[in-house]
Amino acid sequence: MDAVGASSQSIHKRRTAYKQGGLTALLHNGRKGKAGKPSLFTRQEHEKIEQKLKDPKNGLAGYAELQQWIEQEFSKPVKYNTILKYAIRHFGAGVKVARKSHVKKDEKAADAFKKTFVAK
């Protein structure tokens, strides 16, 4: 069974599903999807979290700080891993991402430096 990358029990279940319900039963994975478990956050809470994550001047040092912010803002105790997975799934966030530039960078000073810089 190593050739197909599945256990014999898994293959037996798939074959039985196909015999009983055809291709439809084989394609059904048994998960409830969006209709199953309700979302952890309301639409308004989701939007506030999105704004907090997308604000470059928010000062969040990581997901532990986001966890504290959520507990203060919404009075909801939420586990660290839950917040991590939620942020990755819904906002495409990563655990650690370098910023493009400093949030307090003076754009005029940077432009002036680029204009006067002479490469050696």
Secondary structure as UniProt FT lines:
FT   TURN            2..5
FT   HELIX           8..27
FT   HELIX           33..35
FT   HELIX           43..54
FT   TURN            56..57
FT   HELIX           63..74
FT   HELIX           80..91
FT   TURN            103..104
FT   HELIX           107..116
//
